[in-house]
């Protein structure tokens, strides 16, 4: 677990981390090119958070959430359901025996960081002040940023000799309409590499907007069908979907066979 007074981490050398990931065989040349599509440096640094030298765990689990903060979430009446869902994930993980080994990060879909990677008990709950969905849907651009942050943080732990597993959830209630640099293929290249490493779970939730085929959208991004949730556009269905993710995240954080859990998909 982390110390009571962690030091402020120095900026990470991202080039070194991604080169290390390539040397380990985690990151392919194709994925490395995907990381060059978007100017990632400052955005990744904003999410890295806790210094690995302050972490005393013998192994860690990184849980990463990207809630949609587009205006359609508010117009659809689902803002509170997303807040509640995020908070449910934190509360569920806090019941794990391994809770001291779990570090969480929340980056909204439009790039604002609610909190960088931090011990679970230091995570900020979502509320009406820090979450006001009123922006666009840069789904591809920001998923590249998100996954690059997961990769960088997990590589920091790996390079320090600490085994790491990651669980990531992408949330959207619409198709991409705002990305300017990245495309589905760039996301898919990253997802493919991460899943091949067998220590990552990448999931997605598509909240029904009456038009978007989320199975196709997320499949094009490389996300396995068994890790795609498609709740209807109602608060109760959104909350239920978050509950399903929470159960799966708890199971994955506790299991001795992470790769087998990853292949199994969501707990129903």
C-alpha positions as CSV (number, residue, x, y, z in Angstrom):
1,X,0.0,0.0,0.0
2,X,1.1,3.6,-0.4
3,X,2.8,5.6,2.3
4,X,1.0,8.3,4.2
5,X,3.0,11.1,2.6
6,X,3.8,10.2,-0.9
7,X,6.3,12.3,-2.7
8,X,5.3,14.3,-5.7
9,X,6.3,12.2,-8.7
10,X,8.7,13.7,-11.3
11,X,7.4,13.8,-14.9
12,X,7.8,10.3,-16.5
13,X,10.1,9.8,-19.4
14,X,7.4,8.6,-21.8
15,X,9.7,7.8,-24.6
16,X,11.7,5.5,-22.3
17,X,8.6,3.8,-21.0
18,X,7.2,3.1,-24.5
19,X,10.6,1.9,-25.7
20,X,10.7,-0.4,-22.7
21,X,7.2,-1.7,-23.7
22,X,8.5,-2.3,-27.2
23,X,11.6,-4.1,-25.9
24,X,9.3,-6.3,-23.7
25,X,7.2,-7.1,-26.8
26,X,4.1,-5.4,-25.2
27,X,4.0,-2.6,-27.7
28,X,4.2,-3.3,-31.5
29,X,5.6,-0.9,-34.0
30,X,2.1,-0.4,-35.3
31,X,0.9,0.6,-31.9
32,X,3.8,2.9,-31.4
33,X,2.8,4.7,-34.5
34,X,-0.7,5.0,-33.1
35,X,0.7,6.8,-30.1
36,X,2.2,9.4,-32.5
37,X,-1.1,10.2,-34.0
38,X,-2.2,12.4,-31.0
39,X,0.1,14.7,-29.1
40,X,0.0,12.7,-25.9
41,X,2.8,13.9,-23.6
42,X,1.0,16.4,-21.3
43,X,-2.2,14.4,-21.4
44,X,-0.6,11.2,-20.3
45,X,1.5,13.0,-17.6
46,X,-1.7,14.4,-16.1
47,X,-3.0,10.9,-15.5
48,X,0.0,9.1,-14.2
49,X,-0.4,10.2,-10.6
50,X,1.2,8.1,-7.8
51,X,4.9,7.6,-7.8
52,X,5.7,3.9,-8.1
53,X,8.5,4.3,-5.5
54,X,5.8,5.2,-2.9
55,X,3.9,1.9,-3.6
56,X,4.7,-0.9,-1.2
57,X,2.4,-3.5,-2.9
58,X,4.0,-6.7,-4.2
59,X,1.5,-6.5,-7.1
60,X,-1.0,-3.9,-8.2
61,X,-4.3,-3.6,-10.1
62,X,-5.0,-0.4,-12.1
63,X,-8.7,0.4,-12.7
64,X,-9.2,3.2,-15.2
65,X,-12.5,4.8,-16.0
66,X,-13.5,7.2,-18.9
67,X,-17.0,8.5,-18.3
68,X,-18.7,10.3,-21.1
69,X,-19.1,14.0,-20.4
70,X,-20.8,14.9,-23.6
71,X,-24.0,17.0,-23.5
72,X,-26.1,14.2,-24.7
73,X,-25.6,12.4,-21.3
74,X,-27.3,15.4,-19.6
75,X,-30.0,15.7,-22.3
76,X,-30.7,12.0,-22.0
77,X,-31.2,12.4,-18.2
78,X,-28.3,10.1,-17.4
79,X,-25.8,12.4,-15.7
80,X,-26.7,11.2,-12.2
81,X,-26.8,7.6,-13.2
82,X,-23.2,8.0,-14.5
83,X,-22.1,9.7,-11.3
84,X,-23.8,6.9,-9.3
85,X,-22.2,4.2,-11.5
86,X,-18.7,5.5,-11.1
87,X,-19.1,5.8,-7.3
88,X,-20.5,2.3,-7.2
89,X,-17.4,1.0,-8.8
90,X,-15.2,2.7,-6.2
91,X,-17.4,1.4,-3.4
92,X,-17.4,-2.1,-4.7
93,X,-13.6,-2.2,-5.1
94,X,-13.3,-0.9,-1.6
95,X,-14.8,-4.2,-0.3
96,X,-12.0,-6.2,-1.9
97,X,-9.4,-7.8,0.3
98,X,-6.9,-6.5,-2.2
99,X,-8.1,-2.9,-1.9
100,X,-4.8,-1.6,-0.8
101,X,-3.2,-2.9,-4.1
102,X,-5.8,-1.1,-6.3
103,X,-5.1,2.2,-7.9
104,X,-7.7,4.1,-9.9
105,X,-7.8,6.9,-12.5
106,X,-10.7,8.8,-13.9
107,X,-10.3,10.8,-17.2
108,X,-13.5,12.2,-18.7
109,X,-14.2,11.6,-22.4
110,X,-13.2,15.1,-23.3
111,X,-9.8,14.9,-21.5
112,X,-10.4,16.4,-18.1
113,X,-8.8,14.4,-15.3
114,X,-10.9,14.0,-12.2
115,X,-8.1,12.2,-10.5
116,X,-4.8,10.6,-11.7
117,X,-3.8,7.2,-10.6
118,X,-4.3,7.2,-6.9
119,X,-4.8,4.7,-4.0
120,X,-8.5,3.6,-4.0
121,X,-9.2,5.3,-0.7
122,X,-8.0,8.7,-2.1
123,X,-10.2,8.7,-5.2
124,X,-12.7,11.5,-5.7
125,X,-16.4,10.6,-5.9
126,X,-18.3,12.1,-8.9
127,X,-20.9,14.8,-8.0
128,X,-22.8,17.7,-9.5
129,X,-19.9,20.0,-9.1
130,X,-17.1,18.0,-10.7
131,X,-19.2,16.3,-13.4
132,X,-21.4,18.5,-15.7
133,X,-21.6,16.7,-19.1
134,X,-21.9,19.4,-21.7
135,X,-19.2,18.7,-24.3
136,X,-18.6,16.6,-27.4
137,X,-17.6,13.0,-28.2
138,X,-13.9,12.7,-29.2
139,X,-14.1,8.9,-28.6
140,X,-11.1,7.8,-30.7
141,X,-8.7,10.6,-29.8
142,X,-9.3,10.2,-26.1
143,X,-9.3,6.4,-26.1
144,X,-5.8,6.5,-27.5
145,X,-4.8,8.9,-24.7
146,X,-6.5,6.8,-22.1
147,X,-4.9,3.5,-23.3
148,X,-1.5,5.2,-23.6
149,X,-1.8,6.3,-20.0
150,X,-2.7,2.8,-18.9
151,X,0.3,1.4,-20.8
152,X,2.7,4.0,-19.4
153,X,1.6,3.5,-15.8
154,X,1.6,-0.3,-16.1
155,X,5.1,-0.1,-17.7
156,X,6.3,2.0,-14.8
157,X,5.3,-0.8,-12.4
158,X,6.7,-3.5,-14.6
159,X,10.1,-1.7,-14.9
160,X,10.1,-1.6,-11.1
161,X,9.6,-5.3,-10.9
162,X,6.0,-5.0,-9.7
163,X,3.5,-7.3,-11.5
164,X,0.5,-5.3,-12.7
165,X,-3.0,-6.0,-14.1
166,X,-5.3,-3.4,-15.6
167,X,-9.0,-3.1,-16.0
168,X,-10.3,-0.2,-18.2
169,X,-13.9,1.0,-18.9
170,X,-14.8,3.4,-21.7
171,X,-18.2,4.9,-21.6
172,X,-20.1,6.7,-24.4
173,X,-23.7,7.4,-25.3
174,X,-22.9,8.2,-29.0
175,X,-20.6,7.6,-31.9
176,X,-17.4,9.6,-32.4
177,X,-18.1,13.1,-33.7
178,X,-15.2,15.2,-32.5
179,X,-11.9,13.2,-33.0
180,X,-9.5,15.0,-35.3
181,X,-6.4,12.8,-35.2
182,X,-7.2,9.2,-34.3
183,X,-9.4,6.6,-36.0
184,X,-10.7,3.2,-34.9
185,X,-7.7,1.4,-36.4
186,X,-5.3,3.4,-34.1
187,X,-7.3,2.3,-31.0
188,X,-7.6,-1.3,-32.3
189,X,-3.8,-1.5,-32.7
190,X,-3.3,-0.6,-29.0
191,X,-6.1,-2.8,-27.8
192,X,-4.7,-5.8,-29.7
193,X,-1.2,-5.4,-28.2
194,X,-2.6,-4.9,-24.7
195,X,-4.9,-8.0,-24.9
196,X,-2.0,-10.1,-26.2
197,X,0.0,-9.3,-23.1
198,X,-2.8,-11.1,-21.1
199,X,-2.7,-8.6,-18.2
200,X,-5.2,-6.1,-19.5
201,X,-9.0,-6.1,-19.6
202,X,-10.5,-3.4,-21.8
203,X,-14.3,-2.9,-21.6
204,X,-16.8,-0.5,-23.1
205,X,-20.3,0.7,-22.3
206,X,-22.5,2.2,-25.0
207,X,-25.6,3.9,-23.6
208,X,-28.3,3.6,-26.2
209,X,-28.9,6.8,-28.2
210,X,-31.5,5.3,-30.5
211,X,-29.1,5.3,-33.5
212,X,-25.5,4.1,-32.7
213,X,-24.6,0.4,-33.2
214,X,-22.2,0.3,-30.3
215,X,-21.2,-3.3,-30.9
216,X,-19.9,-2.3,-34.3
217,X,-18.3,0.9,-32.9
218,X,-16.4,-0.8,-30.1
219,X,-15.6,-3.9,-32.2
220,X,-14.0,-1.6,-34.8
221,X,-11.9,-0.3,-31.8
222,X,-10.8,-3.8,-31.1
223,X,-12.8,-4.4,-28.0
224,X,-13.9,-8.0,-27.6
225,X,-17.7,-8.6,-27.8
226,X,-17.8,-10.2,-24.3
227,X,-16.5,-6.9,-22.8
228,X,-19.1,-4.7,-24.4
229,X,-22.2,-3.5,-22.5
230,X,-25.1,-1.8,-24.3
231,X,-27.6,-0.6,-21.7
232,X,-30.8,1.2,-22.7
233,X,-31.2,5.0,-22.3
234,X,-32.6,4.9,-18.8
235,X,-31.0,5.6,-15.4
236,X,-31.9,2.2,-14.1
237,X,-30.3,0.4,-17.0
238,X,-27.2,2.5,-16.8
239,X,-26.8,1.9,-13.1
240,X,-27.3,-1.9,-13.7
241,X,-24.6,-1.9,-16.4
242,X,-22.2,-0.2,-14.0
243,X,-23.1,-2.8,-11.4
244,X,-22.2,-5.5,-13.9
245,X,-18.8,-3.9,-14.5
246,X,-18.2,-3.5,-10.8
247,X,-18.8,-7.2,-10.2
248,X,-16.4,-8.1,-13.0
249,X,-13.7,-5.6,-11.8
250,X,-13.9,-7.1,-8.3
251,X,-13.7,-10.6,-9.6
252,X,-10.7,-9.7,-11.9
253,X,-8.9,-7.9,-9.0
254,X,-9.2,-11.0,-6.8
255,X,-8.6,-13.9,-9.2
256,X,-5.4,-15.8,-9.4
257,X,-6.0,-16.5,-13.1
258,X,-6.5,-13.0,-14.6
259,X,-6.1,-14.2,-18.2
260,X,-8.8,-16.7,-17.8
261,X,-11.1,-14.0,-16.3
262,X,-10.3,-11.7,-19.2
263,X,-11.4,-14.3,-21.7
264,X,-14.7,-14.9,-19.8
265,X,-16.1,-11.4,-20.2
266,X,-18.6,-9.7,-18.0
267,X,-20.2,-11.3,-15.0
268,X,-23.9,-11.5,-15.7
